Amino acid sequence: MSVTSVEKDPEALTMTVTADLDATVERAWQLWADPRQFEQWWGPPGYPTTVVDHDLRAGGRITPAATSALSSA
């Protein structure tokens, strides 16, 4: 995945990431639409991700929480 731009809006607490994916539109949508698939795909290796909030409706959000294997409980 190549990130082409990142737009941050601290007042709205939003960040928009634009990226080029080496996948079909259908496959990319599957990754975003299924929280379990998203968890496997999102973030760098070694940082397990859990989806805390998953709402793909207009104005919704996905909230991932990532931890490092080095993190303490």
Secondary structure as GFF3:
##gff-version 3
##sequence-region A 1 73
A	DSSP	beta_strand	2	9	.	.	.	ID=ss1
A	DSSP	beta_strand	14	20	.	.	.	ID=ss2
A	DSSP	alpha_helix	25	33	.	.	.	ID=ss3
A	DSSP	alpha_helix	35	41	.	.	.	ID=ss4
A	DSSP	beta_strand	49	54	.	.	.	ID=ss5
A	DSSP	beta_strand	62	66	.	.	.	ID=ss6
###
